Amino acid sequence: MTNNPKINSIVTFIGKPVLIGLFVAAVLMLVFPEFRGHSNNTDNKASMDLRDSNLDSGWSGPVSYSSAVSRAAPSVVNIYTRTVTKANKHPLLNDPFFGRLYNRQQQRIESSLGSGVIMQSDGFIMTNHHVIDGADQILVLLYDGRTAAAVVVGTDPETDLAVLKINASQLQPISIGDPAQARIGDVVLAIGNPFGVGQTVTQGIVSATQRNGIGLNTFENFIQTDADINPGNSGGALVDVYGNLLAINTASLNQSGSAGISFAIPADTAEKVLEDIIQYGQVIRGWLGMDAFPLSPQVSKQLNLPVNHGLLVRGVFNGGPSHRAGIQANDIVTSINGSPVTDRHTSVSQIAEVMPGKTIELEILRQGKTFEVTAVAGTRPAI
């Protein structure tokens, strides 16, 4: 240090406050760590990274679903139908006298709309049965603007599905997904032609799977979604975030306050209907030929039965599979192929999935005794 007294006094005057200030600052940062802004941010980031590292990778998703739409949209078509109906010109024309003087009938053309999905490159299209039911003319508008007349190859009213055929080249069939892997909360996209405004995409999630008992179809195994399915969307595609077909959109719950409750038919059901109609002209399903209703706990208690689940047989068709297997009225079917009977819809679907000619093992409760019978499935009559 210099021997100059003047300089030494200046250093002493300045140095003491600086040292005291540094000491106080160190104490404050030690006592109040929030003052250490950079260090605190680093700690928070490390904590967030630790939490994020524990999240399932399924939490991450695309910012945009445009790639999925680009992949699926060319496979979704708009369907326009025309139906020629006859209507009376005037109520007086029903009178025998006036009816002979004038032409009693006049033609009225009714138009309707819907959507469809290209399933094969050779022109097979899936849509809903109710979209084309009774139509005299069916016109398909493709994604690229082309139009083509369609013919009905076959329909399946019990699932509300229909197969159309068009003659057109360079068709892009949709990629089929796996509806059995769909999970509640998965993001889905509904593509169709709502209200005839043109192809539209709506987004939602899978709200439920394997919905039945809705009363829309005989065979119900719906994927429920909150994606908007409006009139004209019927027959369109419900796809996953990769553009794979999960289901055919079919209906919304049309009740007051029921917004966000829509139903779609799983893609594997649609494929089964498509293959059977192309090969056989109709859907082939197993049939036992019995009239039965589900056994409720209330009915079971009233009849003093030892079980509270099953199908109570009211009657069997003479000469049908159940009759040949020895099943009688008032028998209770408690299991089918080893699976307990829980509800009628599941049991009917389970029987229908058995190919005609194959055997079905049934567990029967009759007058307090349980035994098994083997029935040979017949072919379910077309409705």
ZAGU-645561 format. One record per residue (C-alpha): residue number from 0; residue in one letter; x, y, z. Coordinates in pm, 1 decimal, padded with zeros to 6 digits. Example, Ala and Ser with C-alpha at 12.3 -4.5 7.8 and 13.67 -1.06 7.14 Angstrom:
+-----+----+----------+----------+----------+
|   i | aa |        X |        Y |        Z |
+-----+----+----------+----------+----------+
|   0 |  A |  01230.0 | -00450.0 |  00780.0 |
|   1 |  S |  01367.0 | -00106.0 |  00714.0 |
+-----+----+----------+----------+----------+
END
This chain:
+-----+----+----------+----------+----------+
|   i | aa |        X |        Y |        Z |
+-----+----+----------+----------+----------+
|   0 |  M |  00000.0 |  00000.0 |  00000.0 |
|   1 |  T |  00123.1 |  00352.6 | -00076.7 |
|   2 |  N |  00268.4 |  00569.7 |  00201.1 |
|   3 |  N |  00081.4 |  00874.0 |  00077.6 |
|   4 |  P | -00148.4 |  00973.5 |  00367.6 |
|   5 |  K | -00394.3 |  01145.2 |  00139.9 |
|   6 |  I | -00447.6 |  00839.6 | -00080.3 |
|   7 |  N | -00473.5 |  00610.8 |  00220.1 |
|   8 |  S | -00750.4 |  00823.9 |  00367.5 |
|   9 |  I | -00946.4 |  00812.9 |  00038.9 |
|  10 |  V | -00917.3 |  00433.0 |  00017.5 |
|  11 |  T | -01028.1 |  00401.8 |  00377.9 |
|  12 |  F | -01323.4 |  00635.4 |  00317.1 |
|  13 |  I | -01446.1 |  00444.3 |  00011.0 |
|  14 |  G | -01352.5 |  00087.2 |  00109.0 |
|  15 |  K | -01542.2 |  00057.8 |  00435.6 |
|  16 |  P | -01889.4 |  00137.7 |  00290.1 |
|  17 |  V | -01828.1 | -00099.1 | -00005.8 |
|  18 |  L | -01728.1 | -00384.0 |  00219.1 |
|  19 |  I | -02025.3 | -00321.6 |  00446.6 |
|  20 |  G | -02259.1 | -00310.5 |  00142.5 |
|  21 |  L | -02126.2 | -00638.5 |  00005.8 |
|  22 |  F | -02165.1 | -00801.6 |  00344.7 |
|  23 |  V | -02524.2 | -00681.2 |  00382.9 |
|  24 |  A | -02609.7 | -00798.5 |  00028.9 |
|  25 |  A | -02467.5 | -01144.6 |  00101.7 |
|  26 |  V | -02672.3 | -01169.8 |  00420.1 |
|  27 |  L | -02991.6 | -01060.4 |  00240.4 |
|  28 |  M | -02947.9 | -01316.6 | -00037.1 |
|  29 |  L | -02886.3 | -01583.7 |  00219.2 |
|  30 |  V | -03192.1 | -01496.6 |  00425.7 |
|  31 |  F | -03420.4 | -01410.4 |  00128.7 |
|  32 |  P | -03340.3 | -01654.7 | -00156.9 |
|  33 |  E | -03608.6 | -01500.0 | -00378.5 |
|  34 |  F | -03368.9 | -01209.4 | -00433.7 |
|  35 |  R | -03145.7 | -01451.0 | -00625.5 |
|  36 |  G | -03354.9 | -01425.5 | -00944.0 |
|  37 |  H | -03133.8 | -01629.0 | -01177.4 |
|  38 |  S | -03071.3 | -01906.1 | -00929.0 |
|  39 |  N | -03441.2 | -01928.3 | -00841.1 |
|  40 |  N | -03542.8 | -01954.0 | -01208.7 |
|  41 |  T | -03292.6 | -02233.1 | -01253.1 |
|  42 |  D | -03436.0 | -02419.9 | -00956.1 |
|  43 |  N | -03792.4 | -02375.7 | -01086.6 |
|  44 |  K | -03690.0 | -02495.5 | -01430.9 |
|  45 |  A | -03521.5 | -02799.5 | -01281.1 |
|  46 |  S | -03838.4 | -02871.6 | -01081.2 |
|  47 |  M | -04056.8 | -02834.7 | -01390.0 |
|  48 |  D | -03823.2 | -03056.4 | -01592.2 |
|  49 |  L | -03845.4 | -03316.3 | -01317.2 |
|  50 |  R | -04226.4 | -03305.3 | -01321.7 |
|  51 |  D | -04237.1 | -03311.6 | -01701.3 |
|  52 |  S | -04007.3 | -03613.3 | -01708.1 |
|  53 |  N | -04269.3 | -03805.5 | -01512.4 |
|  54 |  L | -04548.6 | -03729.7 | -01762.0 |
|  55 |  D | -04657.8 | -03996.4 | -02006.8 |
|  56 |  S | -04545.0 | -03922.9 | -02360.1 |
|  57 |  G | -04913.0 | -03937.4 | -02459.7 |
|  58 |  W | -04959.1 | -03590.4 | -02315.5 |
|  59 |  S | -04773.5 | -03436.7 | -02607.9 |
|  60 |  G | -04976.0 | -03369.3 | -02919.6 |
|  61 |  P | -04962.8 | -03180.0 | -03246.0 |
|  62 |  V | -05027.0 | -02808.6 | -03250.6 |
|  63 |  S | -05224.8 | -02858.4 | -03570.6 |
|  64 |  Y | -05424.5 | -03148.8 | -03709.5 |
|  65 |  S | -05384.0 | -03034.6 | -04068.3 |
|  66 |  S | -05171.7 | -03338.6 | -04157.9 |
|  67 |  A | -05445.9 | -03575.0 | -04040.3 |
|  68 |  V | -05708.8 | -03380.1 | -04234.9 |
|  69 |  S | -05491.0 | -03372.4 | -04548.2 |
|  70 |  R | -05457.6 | -03748.5 | -04527.2 |
|  71 |  A | -05822.8 | -03832.2 | -04460.8 |
|  72 |  A | -06022.3 | -03556.8 | -04635.6 |
|  73 |  P | -05971.4 | -03684.2 | -04995.3 |
|  74 |  S | -06140.4 | -04009.1 | -04888.1 |
|  75 |  V | -06457.2 | -03837.9 | -04760.5 |
|  76 |  V | -06732.0 | -03759.1 | -05012.2 |
|  77 |  N | -07051.7 | -03556.2 | -05012.1 |
|  78 |  I | -07368.2 | -03746.1 | -05098.2 |
|  79 |  Y | -07679.9 | -03591.5 | -05251.7 |
|  80 |  T | -07998.3 | -03789.7 | -05304.8 |
|  81 |  R | -08325.4 | -03728.6 | -05484.1 |
|  82 |  T | -08646.5 | -03911.2 | -05406.9 |
|  83 |  V | -08955.1 | -03887.4 | -05625.0 |
|  84 |  T | -09273.1 | -03916.0 | -05420.4 |
|  85 |  K | -09638.2 | -03894.1 | -05506.8 |
|  86 |  A | -09872.6 | -03662.7 | -05321.7 |
|  87 |  N | -10237.2 | -03569.7 | -05356.7 |
|  88 |  K | -10296.5 | -03232.7 | -05518.1 |
|  89 |  H | -10588.1 | -03152.3 | -05291.1 |
|  90 |  P | -10788.1 | -03334.2 | -05023.1 |
|  91 |  L | -11101.6 | -03310.4 | -05241.7 |
|  92 |  L | -10931.7 | -03537.4 | -05493.7 |
|  93 |  N | -10981.1 | -03825.2 | -05252.0 |
|  94 |  D | -11351.7 | -03797.8 | -05325.1 |
|  95 |  P | -11457.2 | -04069.3 | -05573.0 |
|  96 |  F | -11640.3 | -03819.9 | -05795.5 |
|  97 |  F | -11374.3 | -03546.7 | -05811.0 |
|  98 |  G | -11098.7 | -03805.5 | -05824.6 |
|  99 |  R | -11225.2 | -03930.1 | -06163.6 |
| 100 |  L | -11218.1 | -03581.3 | -06310.2 |
| 101 |  Y | -10861.1 | -03494.8 | -06228.8 |
| 102 |  N | -10524.4 | -03662.1 | -06211.3 |
| 103 |  R | -10510.7 | -03776.3 | -05853.0 |
| 104 |  Q | -10135.9 | -03771.0 | -05818.3 |
| 105 |  Q | -09850.4 | -03533.9 | -05876.2 |
| 106 |  Q | -09480.2 | -03594.1 | -05848.5 |
| 107 |  R | -09281.7 | -03426.7 | -05575.8 |
| 108 |  I | -08903.9 | -03435.1 | -05567.2 |
| 109 |  E | -08740.5 | -03443.0 | -05225.7 |
| 110 |  S | -08369.3 | -03383.3 | -05182.9 |
| 111 |  S | -08145.1 | -03494.7 | -04901.1 |
| 112 |  L | -07776.1 | -03491.7 | -04822.2 |
| 113 |  G | -07513.8 | -03680.3 | -04630.5 |
| 114 |  S | -07155.6 | -03796.5 | -04640.4 |
| 115 |  G | -06963.7 | -04111.1 | -04725.8 |
| 116 |  V | -06618.6 | -04267.8 | -04699.0 |
| 117 |  I | -06419.2 | -04425.4 | -04982.4 |
| 118 |  M | -06320.6 | -04769.3 | -04853.4 |
| 119 |  Q | -06162.5 | -04917.5 | -05165.8 |
| 120 |  S | -05988.3 | -04769.9 | -05468.2 |
| 121 |  D | -06229.5 | -04952.4 | -05701.7 |
| 122 |  G | -06516.1 | -04728.0 | -05592.5 |
| 123 |  F | -06682.3 | -04888.9 | -05289.0 |
| 124 |  I | -06814.3 | -04627.7 | -05045.9 |
| 125 |  M | -06962.4 | -04665.8 | -04697.5 |
| 126 |  T | -07240.0 | -04442.8 | -04570.4 |
| 127 |  N | -07543.2 | -04467.3 | -04344.1 |
| 128 |  H | -07850.0 | -04660.7 | -04448.5 |
| 129 |  H | -08072.9 | -04369.8 | -04350.6 |
| 130 |  V | -07880.8 | -04136.8 | -04584.2 |
| 131 |  I | -07979.0 | -04328.1 | -04899.6 |
| 132 |  D | -08292.1 | -04513.3 | -04785.8 |
| 133 |  G | -08560.7 | -04485.4 | -05054.0 |
| 134 |  A | -08351.7 | -04264.2 | -05281.7 |
| 135 |  D | -08417.6 | -04277.9 | -05655.6 |
| 136 |  Q | -08097.0 | -04099.7 | -05749.0 |
| 137 |  I | -07766.7 | -04076.9 | -05562.9 |
| 138 |  L | -07492.8 | -03834.1 | -05661.4 |
| 139 |  V | -07145.7 | -03838.1 | -05506.1 |
| 140 |  L | -06927.3 | -03527.1 | -05499.3 |
| 141 |  L | -06558.9 | -03612.2 | -05465.9 |
| 142 |  Y | -06298.8 | -03407.9 | -05280.9 |
| 143 |  D | -06139.7 | -03292.7 | -05608.0 |
| 144 |  G | -06470.4 | -03159.1 | -05740.7 |
| 145 |  R | -06567.5 | -03449.8 | -05964.1 |
| 146 |  T | -06917.2 | -03594.6 | -05946.5 |
| 147 |  A | -07030.0 | -03950.4 | -06004.9 |
| 148 |  A | -07359.1 | -04136.1 | -05997.0 |
| 149 |  A | -07373.2 | -04405.8 | -05731.6 |
| 150 |  V | -07562.8 | -04733.5 | -05712.1 |
| 151 |  V | -07659.4 | -04914.2 | -05394.0 |
| 152 |  V | -07470.9 | -05243.3 | -05362.4 |
| 153 |  G | -07644.6 | -05338.2 | -05038.7 |
| 154 |  T | -07766.3 | -05207.6 | -04705.6 |
| 155 |  D | -07773.0 | -05326.1 | -04346.1 |
| 156 |  P | -08050.4 | -05146.2 | -04156.5 |
| 157 |  E | -07959.5 | -05327.2 | -03834.4 |
| 158 |  T | -07633.3 | -05130.5 | -03814.4 |
| 159 |  D | -07756.2 | -04835.4 | -04024.4 |
| 160 |  L | -07483.9 | -04891.2 | -04284.6 |
| 161 |  A | -07493.8 | -04905.5 | -04662.4 |
| 162 |  V | -07246.9 | -04978.7 | -04942.3 |
| 163 |  L | -07240.7 | -04768.4 | -05258.7 |
| 164 |  K | -07041.5 | -04810.9 | -05579.5 |
| 165 |  I | -06918.4 | -04545.1 | -05819.1 |
| 166 |  N | -06715.0 | -04568.1 | -06138.2 |
| 167 |  A | -06427.4 | -04324.4 | -06107.3 |
| 168 |  S | -06050.6 | -04335.4 | -06131.8 |
| 169 |  Q | -05776.7 | -04220.2 | -05895.4 |
| 170 |  L | -05981.4 | -04268.9 | -05582.5 |
| 171 |  Q | -05803.3 | -04252.1 | -05248.1 |
| 172 |  P | -05933.2 | -04507.7 | -04996.6 |
| 173 |  I | -05915.0 | -04409.0 | -04633.7 |
| 174 |  S | -05659.8 | -04561.9 | -04400.0 |
| 175 |  I | -05830.5 | -04784.6 | -04142.5 |
| 176 |  G | -05745.2 | -04737.4 | -03776.2 |
| 177 |  D | -05807.4 | -04962.6 | -03476.3 |
| 178 |  P | -06121.5 | -04854.1 | -03289.7 |
| 179 |  A | -06053.8 | -05115.1 | -03020.1 |
| 180 |  Q | -05752.3 | -04907.1 | -02916.8 |
| 181 |  A | -05949.1 | -04582.1 | -02889.8 |
| 182 |  R | -05932.0 | -04442.2 | -02537.4 |
| 183 |  I | -06163.0 | -04201.4 | -02363.2 |
| 184 |  G | -06004.6 | -03858.9 | -02399.2 |
| 185 |  D | -05840.3 | -03928.1 | -02737.1 |
| 186 |  V | -05872.8 | -03639.2 | -02981.8 |
| 187 |  V | -06087.3 | -03720.5 | -03286.4 |
| 188 |  L | -06194.4 | -03531.2 | -03597.4 |
| 189 |  A | -06533.6 | -03558.0 | -03770.0 |
| 190 |  I | -06525.2 | -03493.1 | -04144.7 |
| 191 |  G | -06845.5 | -03453.0 | -04343.6 |
| 192 |  N | -07090.5 | -03225.6 | -04522.8 |
| 193 |  P | -07303.5 | -03059.9 | -04251.6 |
| 194 |  F | -07613.4 | -02882.1 | -04378.9 |
| 195 |  G | -07475.0 | -02907.4 | -04733.8 |
| 196 |  V | -07224.5 | -02625.4 | -04681.9 |
| 197 |  G | -06937.0 | -02840.3 | -04810.7 |
| 198 |  Q | -06674.0 | -03056.9 | -04649.6 |
| 199 |  T | -06618.5 | -02947.0 | -04291.1 |
| 200 |  V | -06398.5 | -03069.4 | -04006.3 |
| 201 |  T | -06500.2 | -03057.7 | -03640.4 |
| 202 |  Q | -06282.7 | -03160.3 | -03347.5 |
| 203 |  G | -06359.2 | -03330.2 | -03019.1 |
| 204 |  I | -06261.5 | -03621.8 | -02799.7 |
| 205 |  V | -06375.1 | -03978.7 | -02748.6 |
| 206 |  S | -06636.9 | -03947.7 | -02475.6 |
| 207 |  A | -06713.9 | -04319.5 | -02437.9 |
| 208 |  T | -06671.8 | -04651.3 | -02617.2 |
| 209 |  Q | -06896.4 | -04956.6 | -02666.9 |
| 210 |  R | -07213.8 | -04755.4 | -02611.8 |
| 211 |  N | -07531.1 | -04958.7 | -02660.4 |
| 212 |  G | -07891.7 | -04944.9 | -02554.5 |
| 213 |  I | -07935.1 | -04607.4 | -02725.0 |
| 214 |  G | -08221.9 | -04739.1 | -02937.9 |
| 215 |  L | -08085.0 | -04623.6 | -03273.5 |
| 216 |  N | -07993.4 | -04962.4 | -03422.9 |
| 217 |  T | -08041.0 | -05332.5 | -03354.7 |
| 218 |  F | -07665.8 | -05379.5 | -03314.9 |
| 219 |  E | -07501.4 | -05098.5 | -03123.0 |
| 220 |  N | -07138.4 | -05063.1 | -03025.0 |
| 221 |  F | -07095.9 | -04689.2 | -03069.0 |
| 222 |  I | -06798.3 | -04465.7 | -03015.3 |
| 223 |  Q | -06942.3 | -04160.7 | -02842.8 |
| 224 |  T | -06781.8 | -03823.8 | -02913.3 |
| 225 |  D | -06843.7 | -03456.8 | -02848.2 |
| 226 |  A | -06727.9 | -03363.3 | -03199.8 |
| 227 |  D | -07019.7 | -03191.3 | -03374.3 |
| 228 |  I | -07211.6 | -03430.8 | -03601.8 |
| 229 |  N | -07483.0 | -03224.0 | -03766.9 |
| 230 |  P | -07735.1 | -03317.9 | -04038.1 |
| 231 |  G | -07530.0 | -03396.8 | -04346.0 |
| 232 |  N | -07239.1 | -03534.8 | -04141.5 |
| 233 |  S | -07407.5 | -03875.4 | -04131.2 |
| 234 |  G | -07199.4 | -04134.7 | -04312.8 |
| 235 |  G | -06880.9 | -03929.0 | -04286.3 |
| 236 |  A | -06554.3 | -04018.7 | -04117.6 |
| 237 |  L | -06448.0 | -04000.3 | -03756.0 |
| 238 |  V | -06067.9 | -04014.0 | -03767.2 |
| 239 |  D | -05783.1 | -04010.1 | -03518.8 |
| 240 |  V | -05507.6 | -03748.9 | -03509.4 |
| 241 |  Y | -05316.0 | -03941.8 | -03775.8 |
| 242 |  G | -05605.2 | -03944.8 | -04023.4 |
| 243 |  N | -05700.0 | -04311.1 | -03970.6 |
| 244 |  L | -06067.1 | -04405.8 | -03980.1 |
| 245 |  L | -06202.2 | -04494.5 | -03635.9 |
| 246 |  A | -06574.3 | -04491.8 | -03712.0 |
| 247 |  I | -06857.7 | -04387.9 | -03943.4 |
| 248 |  N | -07049.5 | -04090.0 | -03803.6 |
| 249 |  T | -07416.0 | -04172.5 | -03768.8 |
| 250 |  A | -07618.9 | -03955.1 | -03530.6 |
| 251 |  S | -07639.1 | -03701.9 | -03251.0 |
| 252 |  L | -07863.8 | -03727.8 | -02948.7 |
| 253 |  N | -08141.5 | -03500.7 | -03067.0 |
| 254 |  Q | -08281.0 | -03377.8 | -02738.2 |
| 255 |  S | -08297.1 | -03042.7 | -02569.9 |
| 256 |  G | -07969.2 | -02971.8 | -02394.4 |
| 257 |  S | -07793.9 | -03271.0 | -02553.5 |
| 258 |  A | -07521.0 | -03081.2 | -02737.0 |
| 259 |  G | -07193.0 | -03266.9 | -02759.1 |
| 260 |  I | -07338.3 | -03620.7 | -02755.5 |
| 261 |  S | -07279.9 | -03787.9 | -03090.9 |
| 262 |  F | -07235.4 | -04148.5 | -03198.8 |
| 263 |  A | -07026.6 | -04325.7 | -03461.1 |
| 264 |  I | -07013.9 | -04688.3 | -03579.6 |
| 265 |  P | -06668.1 | -04847.8 | -03528.5 |
| 266 |  A | -06458.2 | -04904.5 | -03840.4 |
| 267 |  D | -06427.7 | -05279.9 | -03782.8 |
| 268 |  T | -06807.5 | -05310.8 | -03790.9 |
| 269 |  A | -06813.4 | -05111.6 | -04114.7 |
| 270 |  E | -06547.4 | -05337.2 | -04267.1 |
| 271 |  K | -06747.3 | -05649.5 | -04173.8 |
| 272 |  V | -07060.9 | -05504.8 | -04335.8 |
| 273 |  L | -06865.1 | -05402.5 | -04645.9 |
| 274 |  E | -06701.9 | -05743.0 | -04692.7 |
| 275 |  D | -07023.9 | -05939.2 | -04639.4 |
| 276 |  I | -07231.5 | -05722.3 | -04871.5 |
| 277 |  I | -06970.1 | -05742.3 | -05148.6 |
| 278 |  Q | -06934.6 | -06119.4 | -05108.3 |
| 279 |  Y | -07287.1 | -06230.4 | -05016.4 |
| 280 |  G | -07513.1 | -05935.8 | -05096.2 |
| 281 |  Q | -07610.7 | -05910.8 | -04730.6 |
| 282 |  V | -07453.4 | -05926.6 | -04386.6 |
| 283 |  I | -07422.6 | -06282.2 | -04256.1 |
| 284 |  R | -07491.3 | -06319.0 | -03884.9 |
| 285 |  G | -07550.8 | -06604.3 | -03645.6 |
| 286 |  W | -07901.6 | -06670.8 | -03510.2 |
| 287 |  L | -08049.6 | -06891.4 | -03239.8 |
| 288 |  G | -08418.6 | -06840.4 | -03308.2 |
| 289 |  M | -08538.6 | -06753.0 | -02961.3 |
| 290 |  D | -08748.1 | -06472.2 | -02819.4 |
| 291 |  A | -08594.3 | -06362.5 | -02490.5 |
| 292 |  F | -08570.5 | -06056.3 | -02271.7 |
| 293 |  P | -08312.6 | -05958.0 | -02008.8 |
| 294 |  L | -08371.2 | -06076.2 | -01656.5 |
| 295 |  S | -08368.3 | -05783.3 | -01415.0 |
| 296 |  P | -08322.7 | -05811.2 | -01035.8 |
| 297 |  Q | -08684.0 | -05698.8 | -00994.2 |
| 298 |  V | -08818.9 | -05974.8 | -01219.9 |
| 299 |  S | -08587.6 | -06226.5 | -01059.5 |
| 300 |  K | -08721.1 | -06135.2 | -00716.2 |
| 301 |  Q | -09083.2 | -06156.5 | -00831.0 |
| 302 |  L | -09026.0 | -06502.3 | -00981.3 |
| 303 |  N | -08814.5 | -06613.4 | -00683.7 |
| 304 |  L | -08525.5 | -06713.2 | -00910.0 |
| 305 |  P | -08178.3 | -06806.3 | -00783.5 |
| 306 |  V | -08006.4 | -06573.6 | -01035.8 |
| 307 |  N | -08055.4 | -06204.8 | -01115.7 |
| 308 |  H | -07898.8 | -06196.3 | -01460.9 |
| 309 |  G | -07955.1 | -06376.7 | -01787.4 |
| 310 |  L | -08202.4 | -06399.8 | -02073.7 |
| 311 |  L | -08548.7 | -06531.5 | -01992.5 |
| 312 |  V | -08675.6 | -06729.0 | -02291.8 |
| 313 |  R | -09034.8 | -06646.5 | -02383.9 |
| 314 |  G | -09049.1 | -06876.3 | -02682.9 |
| 315 |  V | -08847.4 | -07046.6 | -02956.9 |
| 316 |  F | -08902.1 | -07066.5 | -03331.1 |
| 317 |  N | -09027.1 | -07406.5 | -03437.4 |
| 318 |  G | -08745.0 | -07591.0 | -03611.5 |
| 319 |  G | -08493.4 | -07316.2 | -03531.1 |
| 320 |  P | -08151.0 | -07365.6 | -03370.8 |
| 321 |  S | -08279.4 | -07321.9 | -03014.2 |
| 322 |  H | -08568.7 | -07561.0 | -03072.7 |
| 323 |  R | -08332.8 | -07826.4 | -03212.0 |
| 324 |  A | -08100.8 | -07777.5 | -02913.0 |
| 325 |  G | -08386.4 | -07848.2 | -02671.3 |
| 326 |  I | -08427.0 | -07499.4 | -02530.2 |
| 327 |  Q | -08775.3 | -07431.5 | -02393.5 |
| 328 |  A | -08987.0 | -07137.2 | -02291.5 |
| 329 |  N | -08909.7 | -07011.4 | -01939.3 |
| 330 |  D | -08549.1 | -07133.2 | -01961.1 |
| 331 |  I | -08289.8 | -06881.2 | -01848.7 |
| 332 |  V | -07971.4 | -06845.4 | -02053.4 |
| 333 |  T | -07703.1 | -06748.4 | -01800.8 |
| 334 |  S | -07390.1 | -06764.2 | -02020.5 |
| 335 |  I | -07296.7 | -06777.3 | -02389.5 |
| 336 |  N | -06968.9 | -06942.9 | -02488.9 |
| 337 |  G | -06849.6 | -06910.8 | -02131.5 |
| 338 |  S | -06927.4 | -06539.8 | -02097.7 |
| 339 |  P | -07192.9 | -06443.0 | -01840.9 |
| 340 |  V | -07502.2 | -06277.1 | -01985.0 |
| 341 |  T | -07502.7 | -05916.8 | -01863.6 |
| 342 |  D | -07735.7 | -05739.5 | -02106.9 |
| 343 |  R | -07943.0 | -05822.5 | -02411.4 |
| 344 |  H | -07752.5 | -05601.2 | -02657.1 |
| 345 |  T | -07417.7 | -05763.2 | -02579.1 |
| 346 |  S | -07565.9 | -06112.1 | -02599.7 |
| 347 |  V | -07740.6 | -06048.5 | -02931.8 |
| 348 |  S | -07417.0 | -05910.5 | -03076.7 |
| 349 |  Q | -07222.5 | -06207.2 | -02939.3 |
| 350 |  I | -07457.8 | -06453.7 | -03108.6 |
| 351 |  A | -07458.3 | -06253.6 | -03431.7 |
| 352 |  E | -07078.6 | -06271.5 | -03452.2 |
| 353 |  V | -07092.1 | -06652.4 | -03472.7 |
| 354 |  M | -07086.2 | -06772.3 | -03832.2 |
| 355 |  P | -07384.4 | -06987.5 | -03929.8 |
| 356 |  G | -07299.6 | -07354.3 | -03892.5 |
| 357 |  K | -07070.1 | -07295.0 | -03595.3 |
| 358 |  T | -07163.4 | -07414.9 | -03248.0 |
| 359 |  I | -07262.5 | -07198.9 | -02952.8 |
| 360 |  E | -07231.7 | -07324.1 | -02594.8 |
| 361 |  L | -07517.3 | -07210.9 | -02372.5 |
| 362 |  E | -07559.6 | -07247.6 | -01997.9 |
| 363 |  I | -07926.6 | -07297.0 | -01912.1 |
| 364 |  L | -08110.4 | -07267.2 | -01582.9 |
| 365 |  R | -08434.9 | -07466.5 | -01580.2 |
| 366 |  Q | -08647.1 | -07525.3 | -01270.7 |
| 367 |  G | -08352.4 | -07467.0 | -01040.1 |
| 368 |  K | -08112.8 | -07693.4 | -01228.2 |
| 369 |  T | -07819.5 | -07571.4 | -01440.3 |
| 370 |  F | -07694.4 | -07757.6 | -01745.9 |
| 371 |  E | -07520.8 | -07685.2 | -02076.1 |
| 372 |  V | -07647.9 | -07729.3 | -02429.5 |
| 373 |  T | -07478.8 | -07693.3 | -02765.1 |
| 374 |  A | -07668.5 | -07514.8 | -03039.3 |
| 375 |  V | -07569.1 | -07482.3 | -03403.6 |
| 376 |  A | -07606.6 | -07122.5 | -03519.7 |
| 377 |  G | -07842.4 | -07056.6 | -03806.4 |
| 378 |  T | -07849.2 | -06755.0 | -04037.6 |
| 379 |  R | -08017.0 | -06447.5 | -03897.5 |
| 380 |  P | -08309.6 | -06352.3 | -04125.8 |
| 381 |  A | -08276.2 | -06018.4 | -04301.9 |
| 382 |  I | -08516.3 | -05754.1 | -04177.4 |
+-----+----+----------+----------+----------+
END
